[in-house]
């Protein structure tokens, strides 16, 4: 009874706050219009695309050998990449948490975990071709191998594994740190070997987390467009098939139906990951370790694992270093000396690089603060407020995480090229920079929202209630009390949104028009033409921009963030 009365009082207080009601209405409108509506249009096109309501479009695409083969290829790649990435991430995480390493190796691991975040999604594909392709630096010029083929299934698997395993590494590292060492040491005291302890104690506790990491990687793999497009060759996946169906065959209804199939697969995996494995992981590993863990110093274990992981990390870093080096060669694959800066010059003098960087930078710079602010507002409503539409706002804002970029791009084409429901309303949005900004916001919203929810749950409700009791309205409380307390999450969300926006390609490649030049689209275009040196020059400058943004964020949080003020008070 008391809980029902409290909820009723919260709702009355909410309805009496016009600023809060307006914010909720605007949020619901935005989420419905730019997330639910494009996906709903895909469903409508899939069922009425051939002129009559039914399954004729699905029947037609499933009769295409290329499409059925693409589904098989996608699932096969996703499954193998999920397994390899999870195992590799577990190995790296275990070595960092359990094995005593020197600072250099630890720094190497941190660098590897950051690189995929600050680089374009297809950099490793580009490096793979340049190092191991038919004109590769290693295969052709070091070993004289001319008949190798880096394109296809194994090329995609290797590149995606190296791209996504740092995500698994970061997830599993946190879980391993939360395991109470007394559980494992009790087994050791009873005479169990290290392998037996890992197999019977550590691994069972980690299984839900490993399953979670597998599904996250699986979703990322099957939704990936850039890597299969660049290194897939004739090995088509669902993402590339959808792109070719709409740009090559001009079959919009067929592309919409294909997008629905891909969406259903990712949503099913996302639901399992979100509502089953994530909760099971949280229930299995709770709290912090009661005392410090005794690190493994046994040389028979320490040396092999450290060497293996160091070599793996060094190889990943080599792949990234290959990009700026490749931009310095006169002609990749034929002439490697003398080193030259001509490609960097031609980026700006011949290939309109200044416009590409300006357009990408400006659009991302506009999208980033809007995304960060929206994320914090949604987080605030979800955690601190009670109203009927709260579940809807949370679910739809997180839905974009499960929607592949290619699917979202097709949805925006079908949803806005003729206006909303083909009425002409918002038709002017299509082909403009504003629609690209909206896509950037939608794609980055889930990441910022998750960060904001985690931060807000640590803030006691009484702090904000004190401000309300002193007469402040909801806007004043949010801007002067709540937002300063979650400043670190806001800044982190802002930079993450900027980096994700400026390195995005899968959604915007279908929406960008000749009026706008974007860096990632330029890199993809030159790489497909075999102009690797100029593609590397573009990619190098982009990596410098994104890496500099992350370093700037870390500096600001360290010197001006909330955490510093808390330390000073202590």
TIVOLO-855089 format. One record per residue (C-alpha): residue in three letters; y, x, z. Coordinates in steps of 0.05 Angstrom, whole numbers, plus 5000, padded with zeros to 4 digits. Last residue first. Layout:
ALAYXZ/...
# end
This chain:
UNK525657755025/UNK532257504997/UNK532558084947/UNK525357944925/UNK527057204912/UNK533157414872/UNK528957874828/UNK523857334815/UNK529256844793/UNK531357294735/UNK537357744727/UNK534458454727/UNK527058354712/UNK527957694674/UNK533357994630/UNK529458634616/UNK523058244600/UNK526957794552/UNK530058404518/UNK523258724510/UNK520558074479/UNK526458034431/UNK525758764411/UNK518358644394/UNK520358054350/UNK525758424312/UNK521759064305/UNK515758664281/UNK520058324228/UNK522758984203/UNK515759254196/UNK513258614161/UNK518658654107/UNK517159384094/UNK509759254095/UNK510458714041/UNK514559214000/UNK508959724005/UNK503359223994/UNK505658953926/UNK498658683911/UNK501358023886/UNK498257653945/UNK501658153992/UNK508458023959/UNK507957273968/UNK505257304039/UNK510857774060/UNK516157334028/UNK513356704062/UNK513457074128/UNK520757284118/UNK523556604100/UNK527956474040/UNK531355804040/UNK534255413982/UNK528055553941/UNK524355043985/UNK520155134048/UNK515754544066/UNK508654764046/UNK509655474071/UNK512755174135/UNK506354954168/UNK502055574160/UNK507656094161/UNK510556224230/UNK513056914250/UNK520356724262/UNK518356084297/UNK513056374343/UNK517756944363/UNK523656464377/UNK519255974415/UNK516456544458/UNK523556794470/UNK525956114494/UNK519655954533/UNK520256604572/UNK527556474586/UNK525955764611/UNK519956004651/UNK524256534685/UNK529956044698/UNK525255564735/UNK529455544798/UNK535955544758/UNK533454944718/UNK531754524780/UNK538054584821/UNK544454604779/UNK542254334711/UNK536853854734/UNK540553604795/UNK547053494756/UNK543453124701/UNK539752684751/UNK546052484789/UNK548752844850/UNK550652424910/UNK548852864969/UNK542252504978/UNK540552684905/UNK541653424921/UNK537153384981/UNK531853024939/UNK531853634893/UNK529854124948/UNK525253604981/UNK520653604919/UNK518054304934/UNK517954754874/UNK511155074856/UNK509154494811/UNK515454634771/UNK513155324748/UNK506355094722/UNK509454504687/UNK514654954654/UNK509455434627/UNK505254864599/UNK511454554567/UNK513655214535/UNK506955304501/UNK506354574480/UNK513354564447/UNK512455154401/UNK509554784340/UNK514154184349/UNK520354604354/UNK518755034293/UNK517154404253/UNK523854104274/UNK527454734252/UNK523954714184/UNK525953984177/UNK533154184191/UNK533154724138/UNK532854194085/UNK527454004035/UNK525953334068/UNK531253094117/UNK534852704064/UNK528952214064/UNK530852034136/UNK530351284119/UNK528551214045/UNK523750644061/UNK517451024042/UNK514550914112/UNK519851404137/UNK523051714076/UNK519951864009/UNK518752614022/UNK518652464097/UNK511652254116/UNK507352534060/UNK510753214062/UNK511153214138/UNK503753044144/UNK501853594094/UNK505654104136/UNK502553844201/UNK495553924172/UNK497254624148/UNK499854814217/UNK493454594251/UNK494354034303/UNK491154194370/UNK497354494402/UNK501553934372/UNK497953454419/UNK501153764480/UNK507653384469/UNK503652754453/UNK499552784517/UNK505352944564/UNK510052414535/UNK504651874534/UNK502452024605/UNK509651964629/UNK510751294593/UNK509350874656/UNK514151224702/UNK513651734759/UNK518152344758/UNK517553064784/UNK511753364746/UNK511653004679/UNK519152884676/UNK520853604695/UNK515753884646/UNK518653454590/UNK525653694607/UNK523354424611/UNK519954384544/UNK525954044512/UNK530454604537/UNK525855154512/UNK524954814444/UNK532454704435/UNK533755424456/UNK528755694405/UNK530055234345/UNK537155474331/UNK535256214336/UNK529056084293/UNK533355764238/UNK538556324242/UNK533456894243/UNK529156624186/UNK535256474142/UNK538657134157/UNK532257534149/UNK530757224082/UNK538057254059/UNK538457994076/UNK531758114043/UNK534157873976/UNK528758263939/UNK532858783903/UNK538059083949/UNK535758864018/UNK528258964014/UNK529659493961/UNK532559964013/UNK526559884058/UNK522160023998/UNK526160643981/UNK525060964049/UNK520461504021/UNK514561944041/UNK512762463989/UNK507162333980/UNK501961773983/UNK501161623908/UNK495861163879/UNK493460653930/UNK500360483956/UNK505960743912/UNK511761143943/UNK508961114014/UNK513760944071/UNK512160204077/UNK504860364088/UNK506760764150/UNK510360154179/UNK504159724168/UNK498760234186/UNK501460264257/UNK498659554267/UNK491659744244/UNK492160384285/UNK493759964347/UNK487459564335/UNK483460204327/UNK486460494391/UNK484459874430/UNK477259934405/UNK477060674418/UNK479760564488/UNK474760004500/UNK468860444480/UNK471361054518/UNK472760654582/UNK465960314579/UNK462160964567/UNK465961364620/UNK466060844677/UNK458760644678/UNK455261324682/UNK461561594716/UNK460761134776/UNK467960984797/UNK467460224797/UNK473359924835/UNK472559644905/UNK476258984901/UNK482058864948/UNK481558314999/UNK480857555005/UNK481257464929/UNK485956914910/UNK484956164907/UNK480155774864/UNK475055964812/UNK469955414799/UNK474454814803/UNK479655104756/UNK474255304706/UNK471254604709/UNK478054294696/UNK479254734635/UNK472154624610/UNK472353874609/UNK479053554593/UNK482554104555/UNK476954494521/UNK472753884504/UNK478953504479/UNK481254114439/UNK474554174404/UNK474653444384/UNK482053494363/UNK480554114321/UNK474853774283/UNK478753124274/UNK484853504248/UNK480653874196/UNK477753214170/UNK484752894171/UNK487553474131/UNK482153374078/UNK484152644073/UNK491452834065/UNK489753354012/UNK485952823973/UNK491852343979/UNK496552893956/UNK492453133897/UNK497353613862/UNK491254033841/UNK494754693854/UNK499854583909/UNK496653993945/UNK489354183936/UNK490854923942/UNK493854834012/UNK488254374034/UNK483054874009/UNK486655444046/UNK486355074113/UNK479154834102/UNK476555534087/UNK475455854019/UNK471456494008/UNK473856673938/UNK478457213966/UNK478957094041/UNK483657684055/UNK490457374044/UNK489256624047/UNK483856704100/UNK488757094143/UNK494856634134/UNK491555954145/UNK488555954214/UNK486555264239/UNK479055434239/UNK480356084277/UNK485455814328/UNK480755244346/UNK474755714354/UNK479056194395/UNK480955644444/UNK473755404444/UNK470956094460/UNK476056224514/UNK474355564548/UNK466855724543/UNK468256404574/UNK472156064629/UNK466555574643/UNK461556154644/UNK465656604690/UNK462556404757/UNK455556444726/UNK457357134698/UNK459757444763/UNK453857274808/UNK447057304774/UNK448457724711/UNK454058154739/UNK450558274804/UNK444058434768/UNK447658924721/UNK450859274781/UNK444159344814/UNK442058894872/UNK440359244938/UNK442358714989/UNK449059075000/UNK450458994925/UNK449358244930/UNK454258204988/UNK459058624948/UNK459158104892/UNK460957524937/UNK465757954978/UNK469658104914/UNK472657404913/UNK473457224840/UNK480757094824/UNK481857754787/UNK476057574740/UNK479456924721/UNK486057254704/UNK482657774661/UNK478657234626/UNK484856894597/UNK488457534578/UNK482257824544/UNK480857164508/UNK487857174478/UNK487057924462/UNK480657724422/UNK484757314373/UNK487457804322/UNK481758314324/UNK476657744317/UNK480857414262/UNK480958064222/UNK473558204230/UNK471457494214/UNK476057424154/UNK473758084122/UNK466557894138/UNK467057244099/UNK470857474038/UNK475058074018/UNK473458784041/UNK469358923979/UNK466759633972/UNK465259933904/UNK470160523905/UNK468060953964/UNK470961663960/UNK470461774035/UNK477661964053/UNK481461723992/UNK477561103973/UNK474960814038/UNK480061074088/UNK486661004050/UNK484360384015/UNK484760293939/UNK478359883938/UNK480259584005/UNK478859914073/UNK485560174097/UNK490559784057/UNK486359154055/UNK485159164130/UNK492459314143/UNK494658694105/UNK489458274140/UNK491758554206/UNK498958354191/UNK497057644174/UNK499557274235/UNK506357604238/UNK507158064298/UNK509957964368/UNK504357574400/UNK498657954366/UNK501558604393/UNK502258404466/UNK494958444488/UNK493959104451/UNK500059404487/UNK497359184555/UNK490659504540/UNK493860164520/UNK498060154583/UNK491660094624/UNK488560674585/UNK494561114600/UNK494860914673/UNK488061194689/UNK482160734697/UNK477960484756/UNK473159974728/UNK472859254754/UNK479158904730/UNK480859314668/UNK473659414646/UNK471858694658/UNK477858444618/UNK476258904559/UNK468858694558/UNK470557954566/UNK475557984509/UNK470258304464/UNK465157784483/UNK470057204474/UNK472657474408/UNK465657584379/UNK463256884399/UNK469456504376/UNK469656914311/UNK462456734297/UNK463455984310/UNK470155944273/UNK467556314212/UNK461455864206/UNK465455234219/UNK470555424165/UNK465355634114/UNK461354994123/UNK467654574116/UNK469854984055/UNK463054884022/UNK463754134029/UNK470754193998/UNK468754643940/UNK462854213923/UNK467453603914/UNK463452973929/UNK466252984000/UNK473152933970/UNK471552303931/UNK467951943987/UNK473752094033/UNK478651803982/UNK474251193971/UNK473651044045/UNK477350384044/UNK484050044031/UNK485850013958/UNK490450433913/UNK486951103914/UNK490751363975/UNK489450744018/UNK484751034072/UNK486851764071/UNK494051594059/UNK494151154122/UNK490851704164/UNK495752224138/UNK501451744153/UNK499051684225/UNK499252454232/UNK506352474205/UNK508351904253/UNK505152184316/UNK508752854317/UNK515752804288/UNK517452064297/UNK513451914359/UNK515452554395/UNK522752464378/UNK522951724396/UNK519351844462/UNK524152404479/UNK530351994462/UNK527851414504/UNK526251864563/UNK533052204560/UNK536651534556/UNK532851294618/UNK534551934656/UNK541951884639/UNK542151144655/UNK539351244726/UNK537850554756/UNK531350514718/UNK529151164752/UNK530850914823/UNK527050274809/UNK521050684784/UNK521151134845/UNK521450534891/UNK515450214857/UNK511550874863/UNK513250914938/UNK511250184948/UNK504550314912/UNK503350934955/UNK504950555019/UNK500050005000/
# end
